[in-house]
Amino acid sequence: MKRIHFIIINHVIVIKKNLLFGLVLGLIMVLAKPIAAQDHGFGIGIILGEPTGISAKLWTSKNNAFDFGLGFAIGGDRISNHGNYYYGGSRIHFHMDYLWHSFNVIRSTERFPLYYGFGARFNSGGGYDGSFGIRGVIGIAWFPHSTPIDIFVELVPVFQLTPFAGLGFDAGLGIRYFFD
C-alpha cells in the first residue's frame, strides 16, 4: 500500500511539473514578439566618423525612414571653396534625413538594403558657428537575422549654404538597436 501511495505521489509531481512547463512555454509563445525589428519602429545607437555621437532612425513605412544624428566632430569641417581657411577645433553636429531603402538590390540570405535620401545639417563651433547645409545620403545597412539591430555605413556629400557656400563630405559607421 505504501508503494502504491509513493507511485501515485510521484506521478502527480511529474504531471504538475509538465503542466507548469507547458503553461510557461505556452505563455512565452503567446506573448513573444518577433525579435528582428530593424525595418520598422524606432532605433537608437551610435555613429562613428563625421560626426561621432548618437544615431536614431524612425521608420515611416516598409521602405522609408527618418534618420537623425547628434554628435561632435573633431577637426573642424572640411568644406571646399573657402580659401585656405581650416579651423581644427571641434564642433557640434545635428542632422536629419529622409531615406528610401532598396531591399532587392543585393541578393543574399542576409538582408543588405541600400539606402539613399536627402536632408539637412546644422553645425555650431569649430569656426563654423551656425552653419547650415543640405545633405545627400547614400549607404548600405546590414540587418542580421533574428536580432533587433542594424549596422550601417554611409557617405554623405554636403552642400553648405551658410556662413559660406562650399561642398564637403560626412561619413559614418554605426549600429542601432530597434525597439518594437
N, C-alpha and C positions, 0 to 999 in steps of 0.2 A: 504494500500500500504506500509506504514511504517512497519507493522508487517511482511509482506512477505519479505521485504528487510532484516529485522532483522533475520528471519529464514534462509535465503539464506547465509548471512554472518556467522552465527553460524555453518551451515553445512560445509562451506568452511574451517573454522578454524578447525573443527573436522577432516575433510579429510586431511588437511595439517599436523596436529599432528599425525594422524595414519600413513600417508605416511612417515613422518620423523622417527617415531618409527620403522616402518617396514624396512626402509633403514638402520638405525643404527643397528638393530638386524641382518639383512642380512649381513652387513659388518662385524660384530663381528663373525658371524658363518663362513664366508668365510675365514677370516684372523686368526681365532683362531686355535691354535695347541693343541695337546693333552697335558694335564698338567703332567701326570705321565711320567717321563723320566729317571727313575732310572736304566734302563737296556740298555742305550745307551748314547752316548755323553760324556761330561766331568762334573765331580762333584768335589766340594771342600767343606771342612768343618773342624771340629776339632776332635781330638782324645785325650782321657784322659787315662792315665796309663803310660805304659813304651813303648814309650815316651808320653809326653803331648805336643801337638802342632797342626800343620796343617796336614790334611789328604786330599789326592786328588785321584781320580780314573778316568781313561780313558778307555772306552770300545773299544775293537778292533773287537768284533763280538757279537752275541747274548749271548754267553756263556763265553767269555774271556775278561780279562781287565788287564791293568797295574794299580798297586796301589803304591802310593808314600806317604812318611811321612817325615816331617821335624819338629823337636821339641827338647825338652830338657828333661833330666831325672834328678831327684833329688835323690841323694843317691847312686850315682855310679852304677857300673854294677854288676850283680850277676852271675859271671862265676865260675863254679866249677873247680877243679883240679888246683888251683892256691895257694895252701897252705892256710895260714891264712890271706892273704892279702885282705883287703876290704877297698877301699877308699870311703868315704861317700860324696864326693863332687859332684857337678852337671856336666853334660856333654851334648854336642850337639850330636844329633842323626839324621841320614838320612837313609832311606831305600827305596828300590824299589822292587816290587814283580810282578810276572806274575801269574794270578789267573784263575782257572776254576770254573764255577758255575754250580751246580746241582739244577734245579728248581723243579724237581718232587719227591724229597726225602720226603718232608713234605707235606702232603695233607691237605689243608686248604683253606678257602675262601680268606685268606690273602696270600701274596707271601713271603715265607721264604726260599730263596736259601741258601744251604750250599755251602761254597767255600773252596778251597784248592789251594796251589801253593807253589812256591819257589822264593827266591830272595836273595838279599844281603843287608847288613847293614854296615854303617860306623859310628864310634863314635870318638869324639875328646873331650878331657877333662876328668875329673873325674878319673885321674890316668890311663886312657886307651887311651892316645893320639895315633891317627892313627890306632885304632883297626878296623879290617875288619872281618866280619862274614857271614856265609851262613845261610839263614832263611828258615824254613819250616812253612807254614801258614795254619791254619785251623780256620774257623769261620762260623758264621751264620749272615745273614742280614735280615732285615725286610723292605719291600717296601710297605708302607701304600698306600691304594687306593687313586687315584686322587691327589697325591702330588708329587712334584719333589724332594723328599728326600729319603735317605736310612739311617737306623740305624743299626749299626753292633757291634758285639763283636767277638774278635779273640784271639787265643792263638798261640804263635809263639816260638817254640824251635829254639835256635840259636847255631850254632857251630862256635865259634870264632876261627879264624886262626892266627891273629896277634894282639898284640905283643906276645901273648902266646895262646896256644890252650886250649879250655875248652867248656863246654856245659852250656848254660844259657837259660832264658826264657824272652820273652817280652809278654805283654798282653795289650789289649786296648778295650775301649768302645768309639764309635764315632758316628757322624752324618755328612752327607754331603748333600749339595744342588746341584742338577743337572741342567745344562743349556742345552737347546735343540739346 
